[in-house]
């Protein structure tokens, strides 16, 4: 589905990613400390940043130079570590927003309602996003990403900052997504957070990948 080929990223002489080669099909995990390059890799795949060199192939198409909007339309959605919802909109309206680009208001709200139920936010769908807990915001971010009907999800530290119960909720939803046949690239600080989710995992240190 996705291939990253000899990808490197340099910021002001600082090498952040070094010759990354990676294939993603199913659920793949990357673990490593802060500053190791995990988030940068996800942002480059999503088109939010550009690599210094290397290529990214998605479903046999070279997406390296594509804009983020086009990459999203092709089926790659990113879930950010820090939630950025529309605070004054309800949960269901937040999820419906990206759908309005291709659907009528009624269709968008109907589909958003289905996603609310899928991610476990049905009871809160009329609540404004500003009232949600950290765990609920993470589920909302996942719901917004699912609204784009992705083939591949990029999840940047989905368990970061969550207590045990909310981490379990997120894990439960990710298992449901996996059963739906969606692929995912998930980052985390520690391998144990990915062990029961990822089909295979890699360690990233100093911008390099090694199979974990």
Secondary structure, 3 states (H helix, E strand, C coil): CEEEEEEEEEECCEEEEEEEEEEECCEEEEECCCCCCHHHHHHHHCCCCCCCEEEEEECCEECCCCCHHHHHHHCEEEECCCCCCCCCCEHHHHHHHHHHHCCCHHHHHHHHHHHHHHCCCHHHCCCEHHHCCHHHHHHHHHHHHHCCCCCEEEECCCCCCCCHHHHHHHHHHHHHHHHCCCEEEEEECCHHHCCCCCCEEEEEECCEEEEC
